[in-house]
Amino acid sequence: MGYRKKKRITGSRSFKTPSTIPLVLLFVILLFSALSLLLSSTVFQDHLVLSELFLFLSMSLLSLFIGFVASYSSINNWIERILISVVIVGSLAFSLTFAHTLFQLYEDIDLYEVRNFESVEGVPSSLTFDGYINGPDYVTSITIQHKKVIVSHLNITAKRYKEHFKNKSIRISYLTHSKFAVIIDKND
């Protein structure tokens, strides 16, 4: 009897089948990411900070999952080495960025519950948009008096902003650490 080469489970040449412990770790990361997304969209829908906190936890875990999966890719030539390295480093960077926002939101939980917000008033000096091509453009942040406040979670379209707030003095109440807007009002 001759020696037979072990057949891969995936049927692909570019992916090494991980051992049991990494597979369990990948499954747990994916499970926690899905659970965090569920908590964000249903259970804590009425609590801004907890909803955003679990959303960013989910995105952080999903980025980490992508990095782990990419680390199991088989590297055959120098182009693959570069691409896989970029994917791993990029997913870890995104994961750390989302985790940083997650910790800022965690610090804002008590302030949100006692309604202790910081405020800034004036005419916005700049706006940023999401730049979505196939739908309405949404405002992602507003800068007033050199304070950049995140408003992407409020789903303000560019059209709605122009109708209600353009060239008008507004007051934005926001969370101290994460700079997430809670209330936007026009000054009269």
N, C-alpha and C positions, 0 to 999 in steps of 0.2 A: 504494500500500500504506500502510495506516495503522499507527500505532505500537501495538504490543501490549505489555501489561504482563507482566513476567516472573513466571511462576508459582512459588510457593514449593514447596520440596521437601516440607516437613512437612505441608502442607495446613492448617495452623493459622494463624490470624491473630495469636496471642499469642506467637509464638516466632520470633525472627530466626535464620536459618540462619547459623552462624558460619563464618568462613573456615577454611582448611585448618590453619593453625598452632594456633588454639585447639581445633579438633577433635582434632588429634593430642595436644595437651596433656591434654585431657579423657580421651582413650583411655588415655594413659600413667598418669594418676592412678588411673583405674578399674582398670587392669591391676595396678599396684603394690598397690592396696588388696586386690584378690582374692588376689594372691600372698602378702601379709602374713597374711591370714586363713587361707590354706592352711597356711602355715608355723606359725601359732599353734596350729591344731587338730590337725596331724598330726606334723610334723617335730620340734617342740620341746614336745610334749605332756608329757614327763617333766621338763622344766626349767621350774619355775614362773616365774622372772623372764623368760626369753626368750619363753615362751608369752604371758604378759601384755603384754610389750613389743610383740610383733608384733600382738597384738589391738588395743592402743591406737594403734599406727601405722595399722592398717587403718581404725579408726574416725575417726582424724584425717583421713586422706586421703578417706574417704567424705564427711565433713562439708565438706571443701574442694571436693569434686566437686559437691555440692549447691549450694554458694555460687556456683560458676562457672556451673552450668546456670541458676540463678535470675538471674544477671546478664545472660543473653541473652534474658530474657523481655521482650517488648514492653510498654511502659508507656503506656497510653492515657488513664487518668484518675487522679485523686488517690488513690483507694482502692488501685488497683494499685501506685502508686508507694510507698505506705506499706507494703503487704504484702510487696512484693518487697524493699524496703529492710530490713524486719524479718527476712526469710528470709536475706538475704545477711549481715547483721550477726550474726544468731544462729548461722548455720553457721560463720562465721569464729571466733566466740567459742567454740563447741564444739570446733572444730579446734584452737584454741590451748590449751584446757583439756586435751584429750586429749594434745597434744604435750607439755605440762608434765609430765603423769604419765609419759609415755614417757621423758623425760629423767631423771626421778627413778628409774625402773626401770633405766635404763642405768647410773646411778651405783651401783645395788645389785647389779649382776652379780657383781663380784668378792667382795663380802661374802657373797652367796648361795653361791658356789662354795667358799669356805673355811669356810662354816657359822658366820659371825660375825654373830649376831643380837642384837638388844636384846630385853629381856624386861620384862614388867610382870605383877604378881601382885595378886590381890584379887577381891572380889566386884564384878561389873560395875555401874556406876552408871547406865548407859543403853544401850539397844540401838536400832538403826534397822533397819527392814524395807523390803523392796522394794515392798510394797503391791500385789502382783499380785492381781487380782480373781479370775481364772478358774483358779487353781491354788494350790499350797501357798505360804505366805509364807516368804521366805528372809531370813535375817539378813544385813545388808550391812555393818554396823560395830558394834563393841563398844567402849565407853568404860570404862576402868578408871583410877582415879587421874588423871583429867583427860587421859589419853592415848587418843585415838581411833584404833583400829586397824581397817583394812579387812579384812573376812572374806568378802566376797561371792563370791570365787573358790573358796571352800571348799564352797559349796553346802550350808550348814547350814540346814535347815528350822526354822521356829519350833517345830514339834512336837518335833523331835529336840533342839533346844536346851533346851526345857522338861524333857524326860526326863533329859538328861545333865548340864546345867550350871546350871539355874535355882537361884538363891539359894545357890550354892556358890562357893567360892574357886577361881579358875582362874588358870593361868599361860599367857600368850600370848607366844610368840617371834615377832618381826616384823622386817622389813627396815627399816633405819635411815632412808633417804630417802623411800621411797614409803609407808611404814607399812602394807605388806601383811603379813598374818599368814602365818606359815609353819607353826607348830605350836600347837595348843591342847590343854592338859592340865588335868585336875582336880588341885587340891592336896588331898592327904589328910592 
